[in-house]
Amino acid sequence: MALARTILAALASLATLCGPAMAADQAIPPSYSWSFAGPFGRYDQGQLQRGFKVYREVCMQCHGMQLLSFRNLAEPGGPGFTTPQAAAIAAEYKYQEGVDDQGQPIERAGRIADRFPPPLVKFPGATPPDLSVMAKARGYERGFPQWLLDMITTYQEQGVNYLTALMLGYEDPPAGFELPPGASYNKYFPGHVILMPKPLSDKQVEYTDGAPMTTEQYSKDVSAFMMWAAEPHMVARKRIGLQVMIFLLVFAGLLYFTKKKVWTSVH
């Protein structure tokens, strides 16, 4: 019993060192349901396309995603756009390519190999964060023993849970809580003071596939898109991982029967 308590204490201590810490008064985001959860999870192409639409119409005004290229939209395991569709999306944006003889910038239509453009709106003295890897960079501590089970279930949804909750966490501040000018109160944001105003509202973005046009649905869709942007090759990684595990099981079985064959006559 003493050894068991020592092991549990050591694991609990390790848990405090693993994962991002949270403020004492910061609300823990709820766990949402995601198609890409678990070792066999896959991205929902319809959700990624809706999330991309929300990003283009709302988030792109202030946030870039400049580690992502338009060609990624047509790669396997992603939103499912065709190469011509991705090229047409890229052509909607203008890129500077040198200057002419009068020193004026030369603009061209975007190409499929171009990275996503920078934010459309500039903020003097402040730059909203790039969203390329935001879904992997944000998270929260789930505590012991949950984090230990997460290693077995390949749990990796802290980031998208946090991002979804963040977009749904705007509230009126409690009595006595002072907000700086231009700031908003968010129960999931560290310190609760966030400079980004509430980005989404019901019926803000038009969906054509019958999905609910609600703030919660928008938040989940754009969070899923950010998860894909942070790890566009997740589906291939999981497939290769499964193939490797099958190979190792077969290889272990062959080694076992080979060992029995070789040593069967040794007493």
N, C-alpha and C positions, 0 to 999 in steps of 0.2 A: 504493500500500500504506500509506503514511504517513497519507493522508487516511482510509482505511478504519479504521486503528487508532484514529485520533482520534475518528471517529464512534462506534465501538464503546465506547471509553472514556467518551465523553460519555453514551451510552445506559446503560452500567453505573452511572455516577454518578447518573443520573436514577433508575435502579431503586432505589437505596438511599434515595431520597427518597420513593418511591411505595410505598404499602401500609404496614400496621402492622409495626413491628419486633418481633422475637422475641428472647427471652433466649437466650444462647448454649447453655444446657443444656436448652432447652425442645424437646420432641419435635414434629416436624412432623406434623400430622394427615394420615391417608391420604385419598385422593380416592375418594369413594363415587359410586355411580351414582344419578343423579336424573332423574326424568321431565321436570323443568322446565329441564334444562340445554340450552344452545344457543339459537340464534335461533328455533327452531321448537318449543321445549319447552313442555309443558303440565303443569299440576298433575294428579296422580293423585287423583281424588276419593276413592277407597277409602282411600288412604294418609292423606289429610287428615282423613277421618272417624275413622280409627284414632288419628291423632295428637291430635285433639281429645279423644278418649276418655282417652288417657294424660294429657293436660294436666288434664282435669277431675278425674281420680281420683288423680293424684299431684302434679303441679306446682302446681295452683291452691291447694293448702294454704298455700304459702309465697310464690308469685309471682303478681303481678297481670298483666293484659294490658289495661290500661285505655284504650288508644287504639283498641281494637276494640269494635265494637257487635255485638249479637246479630243485627241485620239483615244484617251482612256475611256471616253463615253461609249466607244464601239468595241471595247475589248471584252472577251468572254468573262462571265461572272459579274458584269457591271449592269448598268441601267438597260442594256439591250438596244441601244441605238444602232442603226446601220452606219457604215462609213460615210455614205452620202449625207445622212442626217447630221452626223457629227460635223462634217465639213460645212454644211449649211449653217449650223449654229455658230461655228467659228467665224464664218464670213459676215456675221452680223456685227462684229466688233472691229474697230480700227486700231492699227498698230503703226507706230512711227518707225520709218526705215530710212534713216539718214536725212539730209537736207538738200535742197536744190541750189542752183547757182546764186540765188538771192538770199540764201540762208534760211529759207522757210522749211519747216518740217515736211517731209514726204510721208503721206499716210497710205497704207494699203489695207485691204481686207484681210481679216484673220485667216490663217491656214490651220489645217487639222493638227499640225505639229506644234502649234503655238500653245504656250501655257495660258491658263485663264488670266484675264486682264486684271489689273489692280483695281482697288475700290473706285467707284464712279464719283464718290463725294470725298473731298479732302477736308480734313479737320486740322486747322492750324494748331501746332503744339501738341497734338495727340494723334495716335494712329491706332484705330481699332485692330484687334488681333487678327492675324490670318487664320483661316479656318481649315487649312489643309490637313493638319493632324490633331485638331482640337479634340476629336472624339477619343483619341488615345492619350492625350496629354492631361485630360481632366478625369477626376474620379473621386472616390471617397472610401473611407475605411469601413469594411463590413464587420470587422471584429472576429474574435475567436468563438466557436470553431468554424464559422462560416468561411473564412478565408482559406482554411485548410481544405474544405470540401470544394472550393472554387478551383483548386489545382486539379482535382479529379474530373470535375464537370467542364473544365476549360472555360470557366466563366470569364467574360471579357466585356460585359455590358455596363460597367460602372460609368464610363464616359457618356454613352448615349442616354442612360438613365438620368445622369446629372444634367445634360444639356436639355433634355425634354422637360425635366422638372424646373430648370432655371427659367425657361420660356413661359412656364405656367405658374411661376412663383411670385408674380407681381401682386402686391397687396398694399392696402393703405397702412402706413406705419402705425405701430401701437402708440398709445398715449404717452407723451413725454419723449418720444424718439424724434430727434432733430435731424432733418435731411439737409444736406448742402444744396444750394441753388442748382437746379437743373438735374438733380439726382432722383432716383426712384428707389423704392423699398422692395427688396426681393428676399423672401425667407430662406432661399437655398444658396444665395450668394454669400461668401465669407464677409462678415461685417454688415451684411444686409444693405449696404449702400452701393448701388450700381449706377453708372453713368449712362448706360444704354437704356433708352426708354422702351416701354413694352413694344416688342416688334410685331406681334401678331394679334389678329382679332378675327372673329367669325366672319365668313364669307369674304375675306380679303383677297384670296386667290381662287380663281375659278378652276374647279376640277371637271374633267369631261368623262371620267371613268366611273362615276357614281359614288366615289368615296365621299364621306362626310366632309363638308367644308367648315370645319370647326377649328378652334384654336388648338385643341388637343391633337387633332389629326395632323394639322400643319406642323406642330412641334415634333411629333413622332416621325413624320415623313422627312423633314429636313435634318433631323438628328440621324436617321438611318442613312441619308445621303452623305452626311459628314463622316459616318462610320466607314462607309465604302471609300470615300475620298482618302481617309487615313490608312486604309488597308484594302486597296483595290484587288489584290491577289489572294484574298482570304480563302475563297472557294478552292483555288488551285492548291493552296497550302494545306487545307484540310484533306483534299483528295490524296495528295502525296503522302501526308501523314498516315492516312488509313492504309494506303498501299504498303508503306514501310512496316506498319504494325502487322499486316497480314504476312509479309515476307518474313519478319522476325519469328512469328509463330510457326510458320512452316519450317523455317531453318532450324528452330529449336527442336521441333519434332524429328527432323532428319538427324540432327546430332544425337538425340536420345536413342533412336533405333540403331544408329551406327555404333554408338558406345555399347549397346547391348549385344550387337553382332560381334564386335571385336573382343569383348571380355566374357562372352558367354561360356567359353571353355576354360576360363581361369577360375580356380577354386581357392 
